């Protein structure tokens, strides 16, 4: 059963104003994000599709996956996309003590710094779960906590690939941060929807940009 809405309600954004939900802009820009990689074959396929449509995106990577697949991680960087931190083991903030949660983030930061000279200031909490104390700690360390405006629900098996596509094109607007996953679980829906989303918005004059702060 899907409780979380496709489109983040304005009231949720106002409740947590220190988190980034979308990017205010008057231009036709959209911000694709991909969580949970790098993943063999799937991330590489995603990079090829983005290149085909001259699109840039932000990849929120799991530290353990960076360790396992450094070549794929380096390819993300080499192709001009932005890296974000998604914890070392994809932990749930609500069920994790704040010190342990911070350690997860800092361990992933070490993994990222192994392959690029600058740290990533972008962080997305797995499952969207983060305690206020955890959020404050990360903001104090100069992280931007990146949430979303539109969820594709590509990971949810009850959602068809057509619904995944419709979720994105029906709810996205200028400045929307859109969530996909470059994971095995989401691959069927994501690999159907992504090219169609890129084509649909490309024909409408939109540009796909990586997040930058």
Secondary structure, 3 states (H helix, E strand, C coil): CCCCCCECCHHHHHHCCCCECECCCCCCEEEEEEECCCCCCHHHHHHHHHHHCCCCEEEEECHHHHHHCHHHHHHHHHCCCEEEECCCCCCCHHHCCHHHHHHHHHHHHHHHHHHCCCCCCEECCHHHCCCHHHHHHHHHCCCEEECCCEECCCCCCCCCHHHHHHHHHHHCCCCEEEEEECCCCCHHHHHHHHHHHHHHHHHCCCEECCCCC
